[in-house]
Amino acid sequence: MHFGSDVMFLPSLLAHGTSADFSEGHVAYAITIVVLLVSQVIIAAAYLVNRSRSNRAERVHPAGETQFGRMADEAPVMLWVVDEQGKCVFVNRRWLDFTGRTLEQDLGDGWADRLYPEDRENALRSLHEASRARKPWECEYRLLRHDGEYRWILDRGVPLYETDGSYAGLIGSCIDITERKLAQDALRESEARFRAIAENSGLGILQVTPDRRVIYANPAAAELLEMDNGDDACAALVGQQMDRFYAPESVDIVLEHLRMRSEGIASVYEAVLVGARGTRRSVIIAGAPVLLVDGRFHSMIATITDISERKRMEQALKESNDLLEQRIAERTAALRESEERFQRLADSASEGIAIHADGRILAANQALADILGYARDELIGGARLEQAVPAIGKMTACGEETVVLEATGIRKDGSTFPIELRGKWIPYDGRMVRVVAVRDLTAQQQMQQAENRHREEMAHVLRQVMLGELASGLAHELNQPLTAIANYAGACLRRVGRAGISREDLIETLSQVASQSDRAGQIIRRMRAFVRRGEPHRTSAEVNHMVRESIRFMQTELTENKIALELCLANEPIHVMADHIQIEQVILNLLRNACDAVQGMEESRRQVMVTTVCDGKSAVIRVTDRGRGVPDEMVTKIFEPFSTTKPQGMGLGLSISRGIVEAHGGKLTYEPNPSGGSHFMLTLPV
């Protein structure tokens, strides 16, 4: 009687089990395998002895009643025997109890009926092949237990030979390894999760042996220690002695903390590391020991946080504070007052701060009291914050995010004022409280209003400047209707003097005089509206109409300079809410810039195109020229005040134009024209 060479698996497993880092799980697994193999040896011996008896005895005693059957049923594992073709000829009672089936159901290939469908074909095929090839067999599959649950099974079989050396098939045993599989899956998931966290962490992570040799490093650690090896930087760091990276002044403290960790004590300390290129970095190292199952120190895991920038900032802040204190001491001794004076200075901050919980103010600075018009003692302990700032009720419950609201505050005297309210929940004195900051926006809004007035003043100045430039063209335009009026009136007088004019001719002539007078009046009214200063008045304005009105101002200049104007206006009217005088000013400024850009160019390039489109959300007015374009160095500055490419330009036109457009909720942008020249796009919400 003998078995296949697979029995040699046991010594190697036991030898591995004696290594220092072999886990308790592996030891338990090894013991289980030992039991499995010993059971196979014992049952195989009994089986062969049983086979050597007379066929009559076996016919008298069924398999379960023979000495072999009884011994197999008492085995601590599930046992089986297959013949030379891999067909099952025996399973023990533990198998039948596990599956809830009878021996007759599991003979042949019937035992595989309880396998998970996806595992059945592989298990049968590999068992048949192993039996026919007389080779050891091992397989993991899922087996349906009697209670309806699939369990993972480790099944192993070895060749079985008769006492005369003839091959009898395979004998094997199997064990339930579901818990081990789940543990392995959990371990693999944990290892993958740790590696993903470590390799994507901004912190440097190292694993170091007791002799300070690196056995693991993440990319952040390799970068911190300046291992310039590209994708192999981490591998290049593995095996390095950490001693080479410690600054001399940090060696003692590092060794002391390494000693602590070797004794199983976690620690955090500050040190200086020197990278491979010589860069010194201040770091915080937090480390914890990695212990073996028997409690012996194996290695340590350390996280490294670069605090060099923080240290530099702290040093710069310290130097700045020292200098400030020195200058304060030199310039005035009055600032050297008591702690109360310092508190009053702190309380004079413009932003009020309160700690608020359960409807009561727990603490408040003097600035909050000043903003709300109360004495600080009136605020502490009371519910006046909800009265003074009703919007605090809109702030959400506990959370890490800061809530920012613009609201209205109510002073003690009942007057209201605009505020910015910021709130955040923090732990305080064993509970969650809300820190509220209140900032008075009155001055800010006044500054914004002043800025708007300044922008309007600048726009008015620009219109006056542009009016001077347009004066000659407007005079020419006004001369036409005035000349026509004079001609029609003279003709009328001459015909009346001859008494040869009919009533119809007189009415027609006077109608022409009235028409030309109205035309002249429209020109003058348009000029006055253009230069008049006043509050913006936004109404529904039609984009194409504003474009045409702006072009009328430029008609004389376009004609005299032989500039071809092409209009590509939208077929349907486009309406926007705008101050049409201001938007016409912007369009006129873009047209004048385009005309200036093409002056002096050859006639084929003295072209200006105005296009209007609407995409449903925005109206776009595009002014395109084929002039000299904007120099590269000016592209980023063309909308800044006093930036110009014109020898006599003020550099305010585009700056003021952009301010007008943005005040309307739109955008004014520039792009170079691929054919030479410029595209300026004015976008307004419809």
C-alpha positions as CSV (number, residue, x, y, z in Angstrom):
1,M,0.0,0.0,0.0
2,H,1.4,3.4,-1.0
3,F,0.2,6.9,-2.0
4,G,1.3,9.6,-4.5
5,S,4.1,12.1,-3.8
6,D,1.7,14.8,-2.7
7,V,2.1,13.7,0.9
8,M,5.5,15.5,0.7
9,F,3.4,18.8,0.9
10,L,3.3,18.3,4.7
11,P,7.0,18.8,5.6
12,S,7.3,21.9,3.5
13,L,4.1,23.3,5.0
14,L,5.3,22.7,8.6
15,A,8.7,24.1,7.7
16,H,7.1,27.2,6.5
17,G,4.9,27.3,9.6
18,T,7.9,27.8,11.8
19,S,9.0,31.1,10.1
20,A,8.9,34.2,12.3
21,D,6.2,35.9,10.3
22,F,3.8,32.9,9.9
23,S,0.4,34.0,11.1
24,E,-2.0,32.1,13.5
25,G,-4.3,31.6,10.5
26,H,-1.6,29.8,8.5
27,V,-0.8,27.6,11.6
28,A,-4.5,26.6,12.0
29,Y,-4.7,25.9,8.3
30,A,-1.5,23.7,8.5
31,I,-3.0,21.7,11.4
32,T,-6.2,21.2,9.4
33,I,-4.2,19.9,6.4
34,V,-2.2,17.5,8.7
35,V,-5.5,16.1,10.0
36,L,-6.8,15.8,6.5
37,L,-3.6,13.9,5.3
38,V,-3.5,11.6,8.4
39,S,-7.2,10.8,7.9
40,Q,-6.4,9.9,4.2
41,V,-3.6,7.6,5.3
42,I,-5.7,5.8,7.9
43,I,-8.8,5.5,5.8
44,A,-6.7,4.4,2.8
45,A,-5.1,1.6,4.9
46,A,-8.5,0.5,6.1
47,Y,-9.9,0.7,2.6
48,L,-7.2,-1.6,1.2
49,V,-7.5,-4.0,4.1
50,N,-11.2,-4.1,3.5
51,R,-10.6,-4.6,-0.3
52,S,-8.4,-7.6,0.5
53,R,-11.2,-9.5,2.2
54,S,-13.4,-11.8,0.4
55,N,-16.0,-10.5,-2.1
56,R,-18.6,-12.5,-0.2
57,A,-17.9,-10.7,3.0
58,E,-18.4,-7.3,1.3
59,R,-21.6,-8.5,-0.3
60,V,-22.8,-9.5,3.1
61,H,-21.9,-6.3,4.8
62,P,-22.7,-3.0,2.9
63,A,-20.0,-0.4,2.7
64,G,-21.3,1.5,5.6
65,E,-21.3,-1.6,7.8
66,T,-17.8,-2.9,7.0
67,Q,-14.9,-2.2,9.2
68,F,-13.7,0.3,6.6
69,G,-17.1,2.0,6.4
70,R,-17.3,2.3,10.2
71,M,-13.8,3.7,10.4
72,A,-14.5,6.2,7.6
73,D,-17.7,7.4,9.2
74,E,-15.7,8.2,12.4
75,A,-13.1,10.2,10.5
76,P,-13.1,14.0,11.4
77,V,-13.3,15.0,7.7
78,M,-15.4,14.2,4.7
79,L,-13.8,11.2,2.8
80,W,-14.3,9.7,-0.6
81,V,-13.0,7.1,-3.0
82,V,-13.2,7.2,-6.9
83,D,-12.2,4.4,-9.3
84,E,-9.7,4.5,-12.2
85,Q,-12.1,6.6,-14.3
86,G,-12.8,9.1,-11.6
87,K,-16.3,7.8,-10.7
88,C,-17.3,7.9,-7.0
89,V,-17.5,4.5,-5.3
90,F,-17.7,5.7,-1.7
91,V,-18.3,8.7,0.5
92,N,-18.4,8.6,4.3
93,R,-21.1,9.6,6.7
94,R,-19.7,13.1,7.3
95,W,-20.2,13.8,3.6
96,L,-23.7,12.5,3.6
97,D,-24.6,14.5,6.7
98,F,-23.1,17.6,5.2
99,T,-25.1,17.3,1.9
100,G,-28.2,15.7,3.3
101,R,-28.2,13.0,0.6
102,T,-27.9,9.2,0.4
103,L,-24.9,7.1,-0.7
104,E,-26.8,5.9,-3.7
105,Q,-27.4,9.5,-4.9
106,D,-23.7,10.4,-4.7
107,L,-22.2,7.4,-6.4
108,G,-20.7,7.8,-9.9
109,D,-20.9,11.5,-10.8
110,G,-24.0,12.1,-8.7
111,W,-21.9,13.7,-5.9
112,A,-21.4,16.7,-8.3
113,D,-25.1,17.5,-8.4
114,R,-24.7,19.5,-5.2
115,L,-21.9,21.7,-6.7
116,Y,-22.4,25.3,-7.6
117,P,-23.4,25.2,-11.4
118,E,-20.3,27.3,-12.4
119,D,-17.9,25.0,-10.5
120,R,-19.4,21.6,-11.5
121,E,-17.8,21.1,-15.0
122,N,-14.3,22.0,-13.9
123,A,-14.4,19.8,-10.7
124,L,-15.7,16.7,-12.6
125,R,-13.3,17.2,-15.6
126,S,-10.2,17.7,-13.4
127,L,-11.1,14.8,-11.1
128,H,-11.6,12.4,-14.1
129,E,-8.3,13.6,-15.7
130,A,-6.4,13.2,-12.4
131,S,-7.7,9.7,-11.8
132,R,-7.0,8.5,-15.3
133,A,-3.5,10.1,-15.2
134,R,-2.9,8.6,-11.7
135,K,-1.9,12.1,-10.4
136,P,-2.8,13.9,-7.1
137,W,-5.9,16.1,-7.4
138,E,-6.8,19.3,-5.6
139,C,-9.8,21.6,-6.2
140,E,-11.7,24.3,-4.6
141,Y,-15.5,24.5,-5.3
142,R,-18.8,25.5,-3.7
143,L,-20.9,22.7,-2.3
144,L,-24.6,23.0,-1.3
145,R,-25.0,22.1,2.4
146,H,-28.2,20.4,3.6
147,D,-29.5,23.7,4.9
148,G,-29.4,25.3,1.4
149,E,-26.2,27.4,1.9
150,Y,-23.3,27.0,-0.5
151,R,-20.0,26.5,1.3
152,W,-16.4,26.7,-0.1
153,I,-14.7,23.3,0.0
154,L,-11.0,22.4,-0.3
155,D,-10.9,18.8,-1.8
156,R,-7.6,16.9,-2.1
157,G,-7.0,13.4,-3.4
158,V,-4.0,11.1,-3.9
159,P,-3.5,8.0,-6.0
160,L,-4.4,4.7,-4.3
161,Y,-2.7,1.4,-5.1
162,E,-3.5,-2.2,-4.1
163,T,-1.1,-4.2,-2.0
164,D,0.1,-5.9,-5.2
165,G,0.9,-2.5,-6.8
166,S,-2.1,-2.2,-9.1
167,Y,-3.8,1.2,-9.4
168,A,-7.1,1.4,-7.7
169,G,-8.1,5.1,-8.2
170,L,-8.0,8.1,-5.9
171,I,-8.8,8.5,-2.3
172,G,-9.4,11.9,-0.8
173,S,-10.8,14.1,1.8
174,C,-12.3,17.6,1.9
175,I,-12.8,20.3,4.4
176,D,-15.0,23.4,4.7
177,I,-12.8,26.5,4.1
178,T,-15.6,29.1,3.8
179,E,-14.4,31.1,6.8
180,R,-10.8,31.0,5.6
181,K,-11.9,32.2,2.1
182,L,-13.8,35.0,3.6
183,A,-10.8,35.9,5.8
184,Q,-8.5,35.8,2.8
185,D,-10.9,38.0,0.7
186,A,-11.1,40.5,3.6
187,L,-7.3,40.5,4.0
188,R,-6.8,41.1,0.2
189,E,-9.4,43.9,0.3
190,S,-7.8,45.4,3.4
191,E,-4.3,45.2,1.8
192,A,-5.6,46.7,-1.5
193,R,-7.4,49.5,0.4
194,F,-4.2,50.2,2.4
195,R,-2.1,50.3,-0.7
196,A,-4.5,52.6,-2.5
197,I,-4.7,54.9,0.4
198,A,-0.9,54.9,0.9
199,E,0.0,55.4,-2.8
200,N,-2.5,58.3,-3.2
201,S,-1.8,59.9,0.1
202,G,-0.1,63.3,0.3
203,L,1.8,62.1,3.3
204,G,5.0,60.2,3.0
205,I,4.6,56.6,4.3
206,L,7.5,54.3,5.1
207,Q,7.9,50.8,6.6
208,V,11.3,50.4,8.3
209,T,13.1,47.4,9.9
210,P,14.7,47.6,13.3
211,D,18.1,48.2,11.6
212,R,16.5,51.3,9.9
213,R,16.3,49.7,6.4
214,V,13.3,50.7,4.2
215,I,11.1,47.8,3.1
216,Y,8.1,49.9,1.8
217,A,7.8,53.5,0.5
218,N,4.9,55.3,-1.1
219,P,5.3,57.9,-3.9
220,A,5.0,60.8,-1.5
221,A,7.9,59.5,0.6
222,A,10.0,59.0,-2.5
223,E,9.3,62.5,-3.6
224,L,10.0,63.9,-0.1
225,L,13.4,62.2,0.0
226,E,14.2,63.3,-3.6
227,M,14.5,59.8,-5.2
228,D,14.7,61.0,-8.9
229,N,14.0,57.6,-10.5
230,G,10.7,58.3,-12.3
231,D,8.3,55.5,-11.9
232,D,10.9,53.4,-10.0
233,A,11.4,56.0,-7.3
234,C,9.7,53.9,-4.7
235,A,11.6,50.8,-5.6
236,A,14.9,52.8,-5.5
237,L,14.1,53.8,-1.9
238,V,13.4,50.3,-0.8
239,G,16.6,48.8,0.8
240,Q,18.0,52.2,1.6
241,Q,19.3,52.9,5.1
242,M,17.3,55.8,6.6
243,D,20.4,57.0,8.5
244,R,21.6,58.7,5.3
245,F,18.5,60.9,5.3
246,Y,18.7,62.1,9.0
247,A,20.2,65.5,9.6
248,P,23.0,65.4,12.2
249,E,21.0,67.4,14.8
250,S,18.1,64.9,14.5
251,V,20.0,61.6,14.9
252,D,19.6,61.4,18.7
253,I,15.9,62.0,18.8
254,V,15.3,59.6,15.9
255,L,17.2,56.8,17.6
256,E,15.3,57.4,20.9
257,H,11.9,57.1,19.2
258,L,13.1,54.0,17.3
259,R,13.9,52.5,20.7
260,M,10.5,53.4,22.0
261,R,8.8,51.8,19.0
262,S,10.9,48.6,19.3
263,E,9.3,48.4,22.8
264,G,5.8,48.6,21.3
265,I,5.3,52.3,22.0
266,A,3.8,54.6,19.3
267,S,5.3,58.1,19.1
268,V,5.2,61.4,17.3
269,Y,8.2,63.7,17.0
270,E,9.7,66.5,14.9
271,A,12.9,66.1,12.9
272,V,14.9,67.3,9.9
273,L,15.4,65.1,6.8
274,V,18.0,65.7,4.1
275,G,16.9,64.6,0.6
276,A,19.1,62.9,-2.0
277,R,19.7,66.3,-3.6
278,G,20.6,67.9,-0.3
279,T,17.3,69.7,0.4
280,R,16.6,70.0,4.1
281,R,13.0,69.6,5.3
282,S,11.4,69.9,8.7
283,V,9.0,67.1,9.1
284,I,6.7,65.5,11.7
285,I,7.2,61.7,11.9
286,A,4.4,59.7,13.5
287,G,5.2,56.0,13.9
288,A,3.7,52.9,15.3
289,P,5.3,49.4,15.8
290,V,4.4,46.3,13.7
291,L,4.4,43.3,16.0
292,L,4.5,39.6,15.1
293,V,1.9,37.1,16.5
294,D,4.3,36.3,19.3
295,G,4.6,39.9,20.3
296,R,8.1,40.4,18.8
297,F,9.0,43.7,17.1
298,H,9.0,43.3,13.3
299,S,9.1,46.8,11.8
300,M,7.5,50.1,12.1
301,I,5.1,52.1,10.0
302,A,5.8,55.9,9.9
303,T,4.0,58.8,8.3
304,I,6.0,61.8,7.3
305,T,4.4,65.3,7.1
306,D,6.5,68.0,5.5
307,I,6.1,71.2,7.7
308,S,9.0,73.1,6.1
309,E,6.7,75.7,4.6
310,R,4.8,76.1,7.9
311,K,8.1,76.4,9.8
312,R,9.3,79.1,7.3
313,M,6.0,80.9,7.7
314,E,6.2,80.6,11.5
315,Q,9.7,82.0,11.4
316,A,8.7,84.8,9.0
317,L,5.7,85.6,11.2
318,K,7.9,85.6,14.3
319,E,10.4,87.9,12.7
320,S,7.6,90.1,11.5
321,N,6.1,90.2,15.0
322,D,9.4,90.9,16.6
323,L,10.0,93.8,14.2
324,L,6.4,95.1,14.7
325,E,6.9,94.9,18.5
326,Q,10.2,96.7,18.2
327,R,8.7,99.5,16.1
328,I,5.7,99.8,18.4
329,A,8.0,100.0,21.4
330,E,10.2,102.7,19.6
331,R,7.3,104.9,18.4
332,T,5.0,105.0,21.3
333,A,4.9,103.7,24.9
334,A,1.2,104.3,25.0
335,L,0.6,100.9,23.3
336,R,2.3,99.2,26.2
337,E,-0.9,98.9,28.2
338,S,-2.6,96.2,30.2
339,E,-4.2,93.1,29.0
340,E,-7.6,94.9,29.2
341,R,-6.3,97.5,26.7
342,F,-5.2,94.7,24.3
343,Q,-8.6,93.2,24.7
344,R,-10.3,96.5,23.8
345,L,-8.1,96.7,20.7
346,A,-9.1,93.2,19.7
347,D,-12.7,94.1,20.3
348,S,-12.5,97.0,17.9
349,A,-12.4,94.7,15.0
350,S,-15.0,95.4,12.3
351,E,-16.4,91.9,12.3
352,G,-18.6,90.8,15.2
353,I,-18.3,87.2,16.5
354,A,-20.6,85.2,18.8
355,I,-20.8,81.7,20.1
356,H,-24.4,80.7,20.0
357,A,-26.3,77.6,21.2
358,D,-29.8,76.7,22.4
359,G,-31.0,80.2,21.5
360,R,-28.5,81.9,23.8
361,I,-25.3,83.8,23.2
362,L,-22.5,82.2,25.2
363,A,-19.8,84.6,24.2
364,A,-19.5,87.8,22.1
365,N,-16.8,90.3,21.2
366,Q,-17.2,94.0,21.5
367,A,-17.4,94.4,17.8
368,L,-20.7,92.5,17.7
369,A,-22.1,94.7,20.5
370,D,-21.1,97.8,18.6
371,I,-22.6,96.6,15.3
372,L,-25.9,95.7,16.9
373,G,-26.0,98.8,19.2
374,Y,-26.1,96.8,22.5
375,A,-23.8,96.7,25.5
376,R,-21.9,93.4,25.5
377,D,-23.5,92.4,28.8
378,E,-26.9,92.8,27.2
379,L,-25.9,90.2,24.6
380,I,-24.3,87.5,26.8
381,G,-26.8,84.9,28.0
382,G,-29.8,86.4,26.1
383,A,-31.6,85.5,22.9
384,R,-31.0,88.9,21.2
385,L,-29.1,87.4,18.3
386,E,-32.3,86.0,16.8
387,Q,-33.9,89.4,17.2
388,A,-31.0,91.3,15.7
389,V,-30.3,88.8,12.9
390,P,-33.6,86.9,12.0
391,A,-31.8,85.1,9.1
392,I,-29.9,83.0,11.6
393,G,-32.9,80.7,11.6
394,K,-32.1,79.8,8.0
395,M,-28.7,78.3,8.9
396,T,-28.7,74.5,8.8
397,A,-28.1,72.1,11.6
398,C,-24.8,70.7,12.7
399,G,-22.3,70.2,9.9
400,E,-18.7,71.0,9.0
401,E,-19.5,73.4,6.1
402,T,-19.5,77.1,6.7
403,V,-22.9,78.7,5.8
404,V,-22.7,82.2,4.3
405,L,-25.8,84.4,4.0
406,E,-26.4,88.0,3.0
407,A,-29.2,89.3,5.2
408,T,-30.6,92.3,7.0
409,G,-29.7,93.1,10.6
410,I,-31.8,95.0,13.1
411,R,-30.0,97.3,15.6
412,K,-31.3,98.0,19.1
413,D,-32.9,101.2,17.9
414,G,-34.9,99.3,15.3
415,S,-32.9,100.6,12.3
416,T,-31.9,98.0,9.6
417,F,-28.7,97.6,7.7
418,P,-27.2,95.0,5.3
419,I,-24.9,92.3,6.8
420,E,-23.0,89.2,5.7
421,L,-23.6,86.3,8.1
422,R,-21.3,83.4,8.4
423,G,-21.9,80.4,10.6
424,K,-20.3,77.1,11.4
425,W,-20.9,74.4,14.0
426,I,-17.9,73.4,16.3
427,P,-17.5,71.3,19.4
428,Y,-17.3,73.5,22.5
429,D,-17.4,72.6,26.1
430,G,-18.7,69.1,25.4
431,R,-21.4,70.0,22.9
432,M,-21.9,71.4,19.5
433,V,-22.3,75.2,19.3
434,R,-22.5,77.6,16.4
435,V,-19.9,80.3,15.8
436,V,-21.5,83.2,14.1
437,A,-19.6,86.1,12.4
438,V,-21.5,89.3,11.5
439,R,-20.0,91.8,9.1
440,D,-21.7,95.2,8.4
441,L,-21.9,95.7,4.7
442,T,-23.1,99.3,4.8
443,A,-19.7,100.8,4.0
444,Q,-19.1,98.1,1.3
445,Q,-22.4,98.9,-0.4
446,Q,-21.7,102.6,-0.2
447,M,-18.3,102.0,-1.9
448,Q,-20.0,99.9,-4.6
449,Q,-22.5,102.7,-5.2
450,A,-19.6,105.2,-5.3
451,E,-17.8,103.0,-7.8
452,N,-20.9,102.7,-10.0
453,R,-21.3,106.5,-9.9
454,H,-17.6,106.8,-10.9
455,R,-18.1,104.4,-13.7
456,E,-21.1,106.4,-14.9
457,E,-19.0,109.7,-14.7
458,M,-16.2,108.0,-16.7
459,A,-18.8,106.9,-19.3
460,H,-20.2,110.4,-19.5
461,V,-16.7,111.8,-20.0
462,L,-16.0,109.3,-22.7
463,R,-19.3,110.2,-24.5
464,Q,-18.2,113.9,-24.3
465,V,-14.8,113.1,-25.8
466,M,-16.4,111.0,-28.5
467,L,-18.9,113.8,-29.2
468,G,-16.0,116.1,-30.0
469,E,-14.6,113.6,-32.4
470,L,-18.0,113.2,-34.0
471,A,-18.7,117.0,-34.2
472,S,-17.6,117.5,-37.8
473,G,-19.5,114.5,-39.0
474,L,-22.7,115.6,-37.2
475,A,-22.3,119.1,-38.5
476,H,-22.2,117.7,-42.0
477,E,-25.2,115.5,-41.3
478,L,-27.2,118.5,-39.8
479,N,-26.2,120.6,-42.8
480,Q,-28.2,118.4,-45.2
481,P,-31.6,118.8,-43.6
482,L,-31.0,122.5,-43.0
483,T,-30.0,123.1,-46.6
484,A,-33.1,121.2,-47.8
485,I,-35.3,123.3,-45.5
486,A,-33.8,126.5,-46.9
487,N,-34.2,125.3,-50.5
488,Y,-37.8,124.2,-50.0
489,A,-38.7,127.5,-48.2
490,G,-37.1,129.7,-50.9
491,A,-38.9,127.8,-53.7
492,C,-42.1,128.2,-51.8
493,L,-41.6,132.0,-51.4
494,R,-40.7,132.5,-55.1
495,R,-43.8,130.6,-56.3
496,V,-46.0,132.5,-53.8
497,G,-44.6,135.8,-55.1
498,R,-45.5,134.9,-58.7
499,A,-49.0,133.9,-57.5
500,G,-48.7,130.7,-59.5
501,I,-48.7,128.1,-56.8
502,S,-51.6,125.8,-56.1
503,R,-52.8,124.8,-52.7
504,E,-51.6,121.2,-53.3
505,D,-48.1,122.3,-54.4
506,L,-47.8,124.5,-51.3
507,I,-48.9,121.6,-49.0
508,E,-46.3,119.3,-50.6
509,T,-43.5,121.9,-50.3
510,L,-44.3,122.7,-46.7
511,S,-44.5,118.9,-45.9
512,Q,-40.9,118.5,-47.1
513,V,-39.9,121.5,-45.0
514,A,-41.5,119.9,-41.9
515,S,-39.9,116.4,-42.7
516,Q,-36.4,117.9,-42.9
517,S,-37.0,119.9,-39.8
518,D,-38.0,116.8,-37.9
519,R,-34.9,115.0,-39.2
520,A,-32.7,117.8,-37.9
521,G,-34.5,117.7,-34.6
522,Q,-34.0,113.9,-34.3
523,I,-30.3,114.3,-34.9
524,I,-30.0,117.0,-32.2
525,R,-32.1,115.0,-29.7
526,R,-30.0,111.9,-30.3
527,M,-26.8,114.0,-29.6
528,R,-28.3,115.4,-26.4
529,A,-29.4,111.9,-25.2
530,F,-26.0,110.5,-26.0
531,V,-24.1,113.1,-23.9
532,R,-26.6,113.6,-21.2
533,R,-25.6,112.3,-17.7
534,G,-28.2,110.5,-15.7
535,E,-29.2,107.3,-14.0
536,P,-29.2,104.2,-16.1
537,H,-32.7,103.5,-17.3
538,R,-33.2,99.9,-18.5
539,T,-36.1,99.0,-20.7
540,S,-36.8,96.4,-23.4
541,A,-34.4,97.4,-26.2
542,E,-34.1,95.8,-29.7
543,V,-30.5,94.8,-30.6
544,N,-30.7,95.4,-34.3
545,H,-32.3,98.8,-33.8
546,M,-29.4,99.8,-31.4
547,V,-26.9,98.7,-34.0
548,R,-28.5,100.8,-36.7
549,E,-28.8,103.9,-34.5
550,S,-25.0,103.6,-33.6
551,I,-24.1,103.2,-37.3
552,R,-26.0,106.5,-38.1
553,F,-23.4,108.4,-36.0
554,M,-20.6,106.8,-38.0
555,Q,-22.1,107.2,-41.5
556,T,-20.1,110.3,-42.5
557,E,-16.8,108.9,-41.2
558,L,-17.4,105.6,-43.1
559,T,-18.2,107.4,-46.3
560,E,-15.2,109.9,-46.1
561,N,-12.7,107.1,-45.4
562,K,-14.2,104.7,-48.0
563,I,-14.8,102.0,-45.4
564,A,-17.1,99.2,-46.5
565,L,-19.7,98.3,-43.8
566,E,-21.4,94.9,-44.0
567,L,-24.4,94.1,-41.8
568,C,-25.4,90.6,-41.1
569,L,-28.3,91.1,-38.7
570,A,-30.6,88.5,-37.3
571,N,-33.9,88.1,-39.2
572,E,-36.0,88.1,-36.0
573,P,-36.0,91.0,-33.5
574,I,-33.8,90.3,-30.4
575,H,-35.0,92.0,-27.2
576,V,-32.8,92.6,-24.1
577,M,-33.3,94.6,-20.9
578,A,-30.8,97.4,-21.2
579,D,-30.1,101.1,-21.1
580,H,-30.1,101.6,-24.9
581,I,-28.0,104.8,-24.7
582,Q,-25.2,103.0,-22.8
583,I,-25.2,100.0,-25.1
584,E,-25.3,102.2,-28.2
585,Q,-22.2,104.0,-26.7
586,V,-20.4,100.6,-26.4
587,I,-21.3,99.6,-30.0
588,L,-20.3,103.1,-31.2
589,N,-16.9,102.7,-29.4
590,L,-16.3,99.3,-31.1
591,L,-17.2,100.7,-34.5
592,R,-14.9,103.7,-34.1
593,N,-12.1,101.3,-33.0
594,A,-12.7,99.2,-36.1
595,C,-12.7,102.2,-38.4
596,D,-9.4,103.4,-36.8
597,A,-7.9,100.0,-37.3
598,V,-8.6,99.8,-41.0
599,Q,-7.6,103.5,-41.8
600,G,-4.5,103.6,-44.0
601,M,-5.0,100.0,-45.2
602,E,-5.4,99.1,-48.8
603,E,-9.0,99.5,-50.0
604,S,-9.7,95.7,-50.1
605,R,-9.0,95.5,-46.4
606,R,-11.0,98.6,-45.3
607,Q,-13.9,96.5,-44.3
608,V,-16.0,96.3,-41.1
609,M,-18.7,93.8,-40.4
610,V,-21.4,93.9,-37.8
611,T,-23.2,90.6,-37.0
612,T,-26.1,89.9,-34.5
613,V,-27.3,86.5,-33.4
614,C,-29.3,85.0,-30.6
615,D,-28.9,81.5,-29.2
616,G,-32.0,81.6,-27.0
617,K,-30.2,82.6,-23.8
618,S,-27.9,85.4,-25.0
619,A,-27.7,88.1,-27.7
620,V,-24.3,88.5,-29.4
621,I,-23.2,91.6,-31.3
622,R,-19.9,90.9,-33.1
623,V,-17.8,93.7,-34.7
624,T,-15.1,92.4,-37.0
625,D,-12.4,94.3,-38.9
626,R,-9.5,93.4,-41.2
627,G,-7.1,96.0,-39.8
628,R,-3.8,95.7,-38.0
629,G,-5.1,93.7,-35.1
630,V,-3.9,93.9,-31.5
631,P,-0.2,93.3,-30.7
632,D,0.5,90.2,-28.7
633,E,1.9,92.1,-25.8
634,M,-1.4,94.1,-25.5
635,V,-3.9,91.2,-25.8
636,T,-4.1,90.7,-22.0
637,K,-4.3,94.4,-21.2
638,I,-6.6,95.9,-23.8
639,F,-9.5,96.1,-21.3
640,E,-7.4,97.8,-18.6
641,P,-7.7,101.5,-18.0
642,F,-5.2,103.7,-19.9
643,S,-4.1,100.8,-22.2
644,T,-4.3,101.8,-25.9
645,T,-2.7,101.2,-29.2
646,K,-3.7,104.6,-30.6
647,P,-1.1,107.4,-30.6
648,Q,-3.8,109.9,-29.4
649,G,-6.0,107.5,-27.5
650,M,-6.9,107.8,-23.8
651,G,-7.1,104.1,-23.2
652,L,-10.5,104.4,-21.4
653,G,-12.9,103.3,-24.1
654,L,-12.7,99.5,-23.8
655,S,-12.3,99.6,-20.0
656,I,-15.5,101.7,-19.6
657,S,-17.3,99.6,-22.3
658,R,-16.5,96.4,-20.4
659,G,-17.8,98.0,-17.2
660,I,-21.1,99.0,-18.8
661,V,-21.6,95.5,-20.4
662,E,-20.8,93.7,-17.1
663,A,-23.2,96.0,-15.2
664,H,-25.8,94.6,-17.6
665,G,-24.9,91.0,-16.7
666,G,-23.1,90.5,-20.0
667,K,-19.5,90.1,-21.3
668,L,-17.2,91.9,-23.7
669,T,-14.4,89.8,-25.2
670,Y,-11.7,89.9,-27.8
671,E,-10.4,87.3,-30.3
672,P,-7.9,87.8,-33.2
673,N,-9.4,87.6,-36.7
674,P,-7.7,84.6,-38.5
675,S,-7.9,86.7,-41.7
676,G,-6.1,89.6,-40.0
677,G,-7.7,92.2,-37.7
678,S,-10.0,91.7,-34.6
679,H,-13.3,90.2,-33.4
680,F,-15.0,92.0,-30.5
681,M,-18.0,90.3,-29.1
682,L,-20.7,91.9,-26.9
683,T,-22.9,89.4,-25.2
684,L,-26.1,90.3,-23.3
685,P,-28.7,88.1,-21.6
686,V,-32.0,88.0,-23.4
